[in-house]
Amino acid sequence: MELYAAMPPAALALFAALFGLAIGSFLNVVIYRLPEGLSLARPGSRCPGCGTPIVWYDNLPVLSYLWLRGRCRHCRQAISLRYPAVELVTGLLFAGLALRFGATPLLPVWCLFAAALVAAAAIDFDHQIIPDEISLGGLVVALLLVPSVYVMLGSDVGPALGRSAAGAVIGGGLLWTVGFLHARACVALGREFDHWPEPGEALPTPGTLDYWLWFPGVGFGDVKLLAMIGAVLGPFGVVQTILAASIAGLVLGIAFAVATRSWDAPFGFGPAIAAGALLVLFLPGGLAAL
């Protein structure tokens, strides 16, 4: 803390950007391996085409992609633009947060939070799932870490814990309520969905867990992600996130439909939720919620 507290704003932003680029490189591993149930540590990075291990100088964030002109050094297979994009976005987010909040003990929390949102958004975009390791794991970390930092800054323990707990309940609870009521309305109106219930299965009844947790059109991963966001941003911040995510979801949904030329292609809500939470952090109106 003392190291970066003494840095001028520009130097702090540069340090945060470089650190963010490195974290972005790790997030690429998380985004690729976590949904597949693969180890994040082993084996080391390798070309998906020829399987050749990637040496350190070919694994530098953004720079190696530019130096190699977006292709594997050995087999010349194209490297997805996703990799440098995730690194660059993470680096810019970290730098922006450093400029936005300065050298505060909360800065590492905001950076960790932003990294989790980037990973969740990318995985949900690819697979329409948000791994529990990010949502529930992030929720546990947030409920412990965020109140601790606020206590360090002078807040009483009770209000600090209550803020995170209330944010988690409101964040997850609001979306769960929407999903639950929507599911009950769909049943009452006789609406049918391709995936709800599965072929040959009856509609869930109140005595089953699916009745409370399995909804058409609302992924329960989104509910858990909003609970994590609420634990970080607090009650007002998570409500602002939901409002911002609604607008972001509309914009991203239209853009995705235009890009795919399909209005019914699967589209996860996670990217919109992540965008909404980041807007709350960066926009001046969101500062009151922190």
C-alpha positions as CSV (number, residue, x, y, z in Angstrom):
1,M,0.0,0.0,0.0
2,E,2.8,2.4,0.9
3,L,4.5,1.8,-2.4
4,Y,1.7,2.9,-4.6
5,A,0.3,5.5,-2.2
6,A,3.4,7.6,-2.9
7,M,3.1,7.4,-6.6
8,P,2.0,10.4,-8.7
9,P,-1.4,9.7,-10.4
10,A,0.1,9.1,-13.9
11,A,2.7,6.7,-12.5
12,L,0.0,4.9,-10.5
13,A,-2.1,4.6,-13.6
14,L,0.8,3.2,-15.6
15,F,1.6,0.7,-12.9
16,A,-2.0,-0.4,-12.7
17,A,-2.2,-0.7,-16.5
18,L,0.9,-3.0,-16.6
19,F,-0.5,-5.1,-13.8
20,G,-3.8,-5.2,-15.5
21,L,-2.2,-6.5,-18.7
22,A,-0.6,-9.3,-16.8
23,I,-3.9,-10.1,-15.0
24,G,-5.6,-10.0,-18.4
25,S,-3.2,-12.7,-19.7
26,F,-4.2,-14.9,-16.7
27,L,-7.9,-14.2,-17.4
28,N,-7.5,-15.6,-20.8
29,V,-6.5,-18.9,-19.2
30,V,-9.5,-18.7,-16.8
31,I,-11.9,-17.9,-19.7
32,Y,-10.7,-20.8,-21.8
33,R,-10.1,-23.5,-19.1
34,L,-12.6,-22.9,-16.3
35,P,-15.8,-23.8,-18.3
36,E,-14.0,-26.9,-19.5
37,G,-13.1,-28.0,-16.0
38,L,-9.4,-27.8,-16.8
39,S,-6.6,-26.9,-14.4
40,L,-5.7,-23.2,-14.4
41,A,-2.0,-24.1,-13.5
42,R,-1.1,-27.1,-15.6
43,P,-0.2,-27.6,-18.4
44,G,1.4,-24.3,-19.3
45,S,0.2,-22.2,-22.2
46,R,0.5,-23.9,-25.6
47,C,-0.7,-23.4,-29.1
48,P,-4.2,-24.9,-29.6
49,G,-3.3,-25.8,-33.1
50,C,0.1,-27.6,-32.9
51,G,0.3,-28.0,-29.1
52,T,3.7,-26.4,-28.9
53,P,4.4,-24.8,-25.5
54,I,4.5,-21.1,-25.6
55,V,7.8,-19.6,-24.4
56,W,7.7,-16.5,-22.2
57,Y,8.7,-14.0,-24.8
58,D,5.8,-15.2,-27.0
59,N,3.4,-14.8,-24.1
60,L,3.9,-11.1,-23.3
61,P,0.5,-9.4,-23.1
62,V,-0.5,-7.6,-26.3
63,L,3.1,-7.1,-27.4
64,S,3.7,-10.8,-28.4
65,Y,0.5,-10.8,-30.4
66,L,1.7,-7.7,-32.4
67,W,5.2,-9.1,-32.8
68,L,3.9,-12.4,-34.1
69,R,1.3,-10.7,-36.3
70,G,-1.4,-12.7,-34.7
71,R,0.0,-16.1,-35.6
72,C,1.7,-19.0,-33.9
73,R,5.5,-18.9,-34.3
74,H,5.6,-22.6,-35.2
75,C,2.4,-23.6,-37.1
76,R,1.3,-20.1,-38.2
77,Q,-2.2,-20.8,-37.1
78,A,-4.1,-17.5,-36.4
79,I,-4.3,-16.5,-32.8
80,S,-7.7,-15.2,-31.7
81,L,-8.0,-11.5,-31.3
82,R,-9.8,-12.3,-28.1
83,Y,-6.5,-12.8,-26.3
84,P,-5.0,-9.3,-26.7
85,A,-8.5,-7.8,-26.4
86,V,-9.0,-9.2,-22.9
87,E,-5.5,-8.2,-21.9
88,L,-6.0,-4.6,-23.2
89,V,-9.4,-4.2,-21.7
90,T,-8.2,-5.4,-18.3
91,G,-5.2,-3.1,-18.5
92,L,-7.4,-0.1,-19.4
93,L,-9.9,-0.9,-16.6
94,F,-7.1,-1.1,-14.0
95,A,-5.6,2.2,-15.2
96,G,-9.0,3.9,-15.3
97,L,-9.8,2.7,-11.7
98,A,-6.4,4.0,-10.6
99,L,-7.2,7.4,-12.1
100,R,-10.8,7.4,-10.8
101,F,-10.1,6.5,-7.2
102,G,-6.4,7.1,-6.6
103,A,-4.2,5.4,-4.1
104,T,-6.8,4.0,-1.7
105,P,-7.0,0.7,0.0
106,L,-10.1,0.0,-2.0
107,L,-8.2,0.2,-5.3
108,P,-7.1,-3.5,-5.2
109,V,-10.7,-4.4,-4.4
110,W,-12.0,-2.5,-7.4
111,C,-9.4,-4.1,-9.7
112,L,-10.1,-7.6,-8.4
113,F,-13.8,-6.9,-8.9
114,A,-13.2,-5.7,-12.5
115,A,-11.2,-8.7,-13.3
116,A,-13.9,-11.1,-12.1
117,L,-16.5,-9.2,-14.2
118,V,-14.3,-9.4,-17.3
119,A,-14.0,-13.2,-16.8
120,A,-17.7,-13.7,-16.1
121,A,-18.7,-11.6,-19.1
122,A,-16.5,-13.5,-21.5
123,I,-17.4,-16.9,-20.3
124,D,-21.1,-16.1,-20.3
125,F,-20.8,-14.7,-23.9
126,D,-19.1,-18.0,-25.0
127,H,-21.0,-20.6,-23.1
128,Q,-24.1,-18.9,-21.6
129,I,-22.9,-19.9,-18.1
130,I,-21.3,-18.1,-15.2
131,P,-19.1,-20.5,-13.2
132,D,-19.7,-20.7,-9.5
133,E,-16.0,-20.2,-8.9
134,I,-16.5,-16.6,-10.0
135,S,-20.0,-15.8,-8.7
136,L,-20.2,-17.8,-5.5
137,G,-16.4,-17.7,-4.9
138,G,-16.5,-13.9,-5.5
139,L,-19.4,-13.6,-3.2
140,V,-17.6,-15.2,-0.3
141,V,-14.4,-13.2,-0.9
142,A,-16.5,-10.0,-1.2
143,L,-18.4,-10.6,2.1
144,L,-15.1,-11.0,3.9
145,L,-12.8,-8.6,2.0
146,V,-14.9,-5.6,1.4
147,P,-16.1,-5.0,5.0
148,S,-12.6,-5.6,6.2
149,V,-11.3,-2.8,4.0
150,Y,-14.1,-0.4,5.0
151,V,-13.3,-1.2,8.7
152,M,-9.6,-0.3,7.9
153,L,-10.9,3.0,6.5
154,G,-12.7,3.8,9.7
155,S,-16.2,2.2,9.4
156,D,-17.7,0.3,12.2
157,V,-17.8,-3.5,11.8
158,G,-21.6,-3.8,11.9
159,P,-22.4,-1.2,9.2
160,A,-19.6,-2.6,7.0
161,L,-20.9,-6.1,7.2
162,G,-24.5,-5.1,6.9
163,R,-23.7,-3.1,3.7
164,S,-22.2,-6.0,1.9
165,A,-24.8,-8.5,3.2
166,A,-27.7,-6.3,2.3
167,G,-26.2,-5.7,-1.2
168,A,-25.9,-9.4,-1.8
169,V,-29.4,-10.1,-0.7
170,I,-30.9,-7.3,-2.7
171,G,-28.8,-8.0,-5.8
172,G,-29.6,-11.7,-5.9
173,G,-33.0,-11.3,-4.5
174,L,-34.3,-8.8,-7.0
175,L,-33.3,-10.9,-10.0
176,W,-34.5,-14.1,-8.4
177,T,-37.9,-12.5,-7.8
178,V,-38.2,-11.5,-11.4
179,G,-37.2,-15.0,-12.6
180,F,-39.5,-16.7,-10.2
181,L,-42.6,-14.6,-11.0
182,H,-41.9,-14.9,-14.7
183,A,-41.7,-18.7,-14.4
184,R,-45.0,-18.8,-12.5
185,A,-46.7,-16.5,-15.1
186,C,-45.4,-18.6,-17.9
187,V,-46.9,-21.7,-16.3
188,A,-50.2,-20.0,-15.8
189,L,-50.3,-18.8,-19.4
190,G,-49.3,-22.2,-20.8
191,R,-46.2,-20.8,-22.5
192,E,-43.7,-23.4,-23.7
193,F,-39.9,-23.2,-24.1
194,D,-37.4,-25.4,-25.9
195,H,-35.4,-25.9,-22.7
196,W,-38.0,-25.6,-20.0
197,P,-38.8,-28.2,-19.0
198,E,-36.6,-30.6,-20.8
199,P,-38.2,-33.0,-23.2
200,G,-40.2,-35.7,-21.4
201,E,-40.0,-33.9,-18.0
202,A,-42.9,-32.4,-16.1
203,L,-43.0,-28.8,-14.9
204,P,-41.3,-28.5,-11.5
205,T,-43.5,-28.5,-8.5
206,P,-43.1,-26.5,-5.2
207,G,-41.6,-29.6,-3.6
208,T,-38.6,-29.7,-5.9
209,L,-35.5,-27.5,-6.0
210,D,-36.0,-26.7,-9.7
211,Y,-39.3,-24.9,-8.9
212,W,-37.4,-22.3,-6.9
213,L,-34.1,-22.2,-8.9
214,W,-34.8,-23.1,-12.5
215,F,-36.4,-20.4,-14.6
216,P,-37.0,-19.8,-18.3
217,G,-35.2,-16.8,-19.7
218,V,-33.3,-16.0,-16.5
219,G,-30.1,-17.9,-15.7
220,F,-29.5,-18.6,-12.0
221,G,-25.8,-17.7,-12.7
222,D,-27.0,-14.1,-13.2
223,V,-28.7,-14.2,-9.8
224,K,-25.5,-15.3,-8.1
225,L,-23.4,-12.8,-10.1
226,L,-25.6,-10.0,-8.9
227,A,-25.3,-11.2,-5.3
228,M,-21.5,-11.0,-5.7
229,I,-21.8,-7.5,-7.2
230,G,-24.1,-6.4,-4.4
231,A,-21.6,-7.6,-1.8
232,V,-19.0,-5.3,-3.4
233,L,-21.1,-2.2,-4.4
234,G,-23.7,-2.3,-1.6
235,P,-27.5,-2.0,-1.8
236,F,-27.6,1.2,-3.8
237,G,-24.8,0.2,-6.1
238,V,-26.4,-3.1,-7.1
239,V,-29.7,-1.4,-7.8
240,Q,-27.9,1.1,-10.0
241,T,-26.2,-1.9,-11.6
242,I,-29.5,-3.6,-12.5
243,L,-30.8,-0.4,-14.1
244,A,-27.6,0.1,-16.0
245,A,-27.5,-3.6,-17.0
246,S,-31.0,-3.3,-18.4
247,I,-29.9,-0.6,-20.8
248,A,-26.6,-2.3,-21.6
249,G,-28.5,-5.5,-22.3
250,L,-30.8,-3.8,-24.8
251,V,-27.8,-2.3,-26.6
252,L,-25.7,-5.4,-26.6
253,G,-28.7,-7.6,-27.5
254,I,-29.4,-5.5,-30.6
255,A,-25.7,-5.4,-31.6
256,F,-25.5,-9.2,-31.2
257,A,-28.6,-9.8,-33.2
258,V,-27.3,-7.5,-36.0
259,A,-23.9,-9.2,-35.9
260,T,-25.4,-12.7,-36.0
261,R,-28.3,-11.7,-38.3
262,S,-30.6,-13.6,-35.9
263,W,-33.0,-12.3,-33.3
264,D,-33.3,-15.6,-31.4
265,A,-29.6,-16.6,-31.1
266,P,-28.6,-17.5,-27.5
267,F,-27.2,-14.5,-25.6
268,G,-26.1,-14.4,-22.0
269,F,-27.0,-11.5,-19.8
270,G,-23.7,-11.6,-18.0
271,P,-21.9,-9.1,-20.3
272,A,-24.7,-6.6,-19.7
273,I,-24.5,-7.1,-15.9
274,A,-20.7,-6.7,-15.9
275,A,-21.0,-3.5,-18.0
276,G,-23.6,-2.1,-15.7
277,A,-21.5,-2.8,-12.6
278,L,-18.5,-1.1,-14.2
279,L,-20.6,1.9,-15.2
280,V,-21.6,2.3,-11.6
281,L,-17.9,2.3,-10.6
282,F,-16.8,4.8,-13.3
283,L,-19.7,7.2,-13.6
284,P,-19.9,10.2,-11.2
285,G,-23.4,9.2,-10.2
286,G,-22.2,5.8,-9.0
287,L,-19.8,7.3,-6.5
288,A,-22.6,8.0,-4.0
289,A,-23.4,4.3,-3.9
290,L,-19.9,3.3,-2.8
